[in-house]
Amino acid sequence: MARLYQSAVHRNQWIAYVQDLGWVMFPDREDGWEMRQPARGLDPLYLREMPVRCAEKAGFPQHGYVPELAEVA
């Protein structure tokens, strides 16, 4: 399961929570998902949940499926 968020503080980044991966942030640009890094110090007050399709161009896994986690399992 994956959830996507926009942050009022990190305007050019997507924030995501991915089960078994945790909180990550990645650039809002083509293939930004490949540059994801752990997200720390997030304040839920500034997060707004978004449909996962909004980050499709950034390569965010659709339907909550993260291929690299499936390979590990």
C-alpha positions as CSV (number, residue, x, y, z in Angstrom):
1,M,0.0,0.0,0.0
2,A,1.3,3.4,-0.9
3,R,0.0,6.9,-0.2
4,L,1.1,10.1,-1.9
5,Y,1.2,13.6,-0.3
6,Q,2.0,17.2,-1.2
7,S,3.7,19.3,1.4
8,A,3.3,23.0,1.9
9,V,6.9,23.1,3.1
10,H,8.6,21.0,0.4
11,R,7.0,22.5,-2.7
12,N,9.0,20.7,-5.4
13,Q,8.9,17.3,-3.7
14,W,6.4,14.5,-3.4
15,I,6.1,12.8,0.0
16,A,5.0,9.2,0.1
17,Y,4.4,6.6,2.7
18,V,5.0,3.1,1.3
19,Q,4.4,0.0,3.4
20,D,7.7,-1.8,4.2
21,L,9.6,1.2,3.0
22,G,8.4,4.0,5.2
23,W,8.3,7.8,4.5
24,V,10.2,9.0,1.5
25,M,10.4,12.2,-0.5
26,F,11.3,12.5,-4.2
27,P,11.5,15.3,-6.8
28,D,8.4,16.3,-8.7
29,R,10.0,15.7,-12.1
30,E,10.4,12.9,-14.6
31,D,11.9,9.8,-13.0
32,G,12.0,11.6,-9.6
33,W,11.1,8.3,-7.8
34,E,14.6,7.1,-8.7
35,M,16.1,9.9,-6.6
36,R,13.9,9.1,-3.5
37,Q,15.4,9.5,-0.1
38,P,14.1,9.0,3.5
39,A,11.8,11.8,4.6
40,R,12.5,13.1,8.1
41,G,11.0,15.8,10.2
42,L,7.6,16.0,8.4
43,D,4.8,17.8,10.1
44,P,1.4,16.2,9.3
45,L,-0.2,19.7,9.5
46,Y,1.4,20.6,6.2
47,L,0.7,17.3,4.3
48,R,-2.3,16.9,2.0
49,E,-3.1,13.4,0.6
50,M,-3.2,13.3,-3.2
51,P,-4.2,10.6,-5.8
52,V,-1.2,8.4,-6.7
53,R,-1.7,9.1,-10.4
54,C,-0.6,12.8,-9.7
55,A,3.0,11.6,-9.5
56,E,2.9,9.2,-12.4
57,K,5.4,11.2,-14.5
58,A,7.8,11.1,-11.5
59,G,7.7,7.3,-11.7
60,F,5.8,6.8,-8.4
61,P,4.5,3.2,-8.4
62,Q,0.8,3.1,-9.3
63,H,-1.6,1.0,-7.2
64,G,0.9,0.9,-4.3
65,Y,3.0,-1.8,-6.0
66,V,6.7,-1.3,-5.4
67,P,8.7,-3.7,-7.6
68,E,11.9,-3.6,-5.7
69,L,10.1,-4.6,-2.5
70,A,8.5,-7.5,-4.2
71,E,12.0,-8.8,-5.3
72,V,13.2,-8.8,-1.7
73,A,10.1,-10.6,-0.3
